Amino acid sequence: MRLKYRQYPKRNAIKNYFPLPNEIFCLGLSTGEIAVYAYLIYCEDRKTFQCHPSFRTIGRAVGLSRNTIKKYITGLEQKHLITTEPTTVCSKDGRKRNGSLLYTIRPIEEAKAYYYEQQLERATLLQVRSKAG
């Protein structure tokens, strides 16, 4: 019996993929934070580095609840990977309503610098505690 070689279709790297910085795996992120961050990068406008999916949209994409998404968004903000701004939407009858958050993906270098700064502070604190004890 002879095995038949199956050729896989070629994929367009520009159309079918999005860049994800390798450094996110070195910043102490949880798996949920990585998933949410990856989805935000997938959605972002490559020129403005911004996107505005709702918690529900993100949750459906990564398989998590709205409350969990909210927790991970807060964590990503605290780790300086993203910033958020509230938006408003005008309804047909002219009333203003809250819209989705506007997410801005920050440069990964800022998040790395903040992470290393936090690590250095923890190490210094541990050193001071060990000398005092």
C-alpha positions in Angstrom: 0.0 0.0 0.0 1.4 3.3 -1.0 0.7 6.5 1.0 -0.4 9.4 -1.1 1.3 12.8 -0.5 -1.3 15.4 0.3 -0.3 19.0 -0.4 -1.8 21.6 1.9 -3.1 24.8 0.4 -0.8 27.7 0.7 -1.7 30.4 3.2 -1.3 34.1 2.7 0.7 35.3 5.7 -0.6 38.8 5.4 -4.3 37.9 5.1 -4.6 35.0 7.5 -2.3 36.0 10.4 -1.6 38.8 12.7 1.6 39.6 14.6 1.8 38.7 18.3 4.9 39.9 20.2 7.0 37.1 21.7 7.5 39.1 24.8 4.0 38.5 26.1 5.1 35.1 27.2 7.7 36.6 29.5 5.5 39.1 31.3 3.8 36.8 33.7 0.4 36.9 32.0 -2.3 34.4 32.7 -3.7 32.3 29.8 -6.9 34.3 29.8 -4.9 37.6 29.6 -2.9 36.2 26.7 -6.1 35.2 24.9 -7.8 38.6 25.5 -4.7 40.4 24.4 -4.3 38.3 21.3 -8.0 39.0 20.4 -7.5 42.8 20.9 -4.4 42.7 18.6 -6.4 40.7 16.1 -9.1 43.4 16.1 -6.9 46.5 16.2 -6.5 49.0 13.4 -2.9 48.6 12.4 -2.5 52.4 11.8 -4.1 53.7 15.0 -3.4 50.6 17.3 -7.0 50.9 18.5 -10.1 48.7 18.5 -13.5 48.7 20.3 -15.0 45.2 20.7 -17.5 44.8 23.5 -16.9 42.5 26.5 -19.5 40.2 25.0 -17.8 40.1 21.6 -14.4 39.3 23.3 -16.0 36.7 25.5 -17.6 34.9 22.6 -14.3 34.9 20.7 -12.2 33.5 23.6 -14.9 31.5 25.3 -15.1 33.4 28.6 -17.8 35.3 30.5 -18.2 39.1 30.4 -17.1 39.4 34.1 -13.9 37.3 33.4 -13.1 39.5 30.4 -13.5 42.6 32.5 -11.0 41.1 35.0 -8.5 40.3 32.3 -8.9 43.8 30.7 -8.1 45.3 34.1 -5.0 43.1 34.4 -3.8 44.1 31.0 -4.2 47.7 31.9 -2.3 47.3 35.1 0.5 45.6 33.2 0.7 48.6 30.8 -0.2 46.5 27.7 -3.4 48.4 26.9 -5.3 51.6 27.8 -9.0 52.0 27.7 -11.3 54.9 27.2 -15.1 54.9 27.5 -17.1 55.9 24.4 -20.7 57.1 23.9 -23.2 56.2 21.2 -26.1 58.3 20.1 -29.4 56.5 19.6 -31.8 57.3 16.9 -33.9 59.4 19.2 -30.8 61.5 20.1 -30.1 60.0 23.6 -26.5 59.4 24.5 -25.7 55.9 25.8 -22.5 54.2 26.9 -20.6 52.5 24.1 -17.9 49.9 24.1 -14.5 50.7 25.5 -11.9 52.0 23.1 -8.8 49.9 23.5 -5.4 51.2 22.6 -2.6 48.7 22.3 0.5 50.2 23.9 4.1 49.5 22.7 5.4 46.2 24.2 8.6 47.9 25.2 6.6 50.0 27.8 5.1 46.8 29.3 8.5 45.1 29.4 10.1 48.1 31.2 7.2 48.2 33.7 7.4 44.4 34.3 11.2 44.5 34.9 10.8 47.6 37.2 8.2 45.6 39.2 10.5 42.6 39.4 13.4 44.8 40.6 11.2 46.4 43.3 10.1 42.9 44.5 13.7 41.7 44.7 14.8 44.8 46.6 11.9 44.4 49.0 12.8 40.7 49.6 16.4 41.7 50.2 15.5 44.3 52.7 13.2 41.9 54.5 15.8 39.1 54.6 18.3 41.6 56.2 15.8 42.8 58.7 14.7 39.3 59.7 
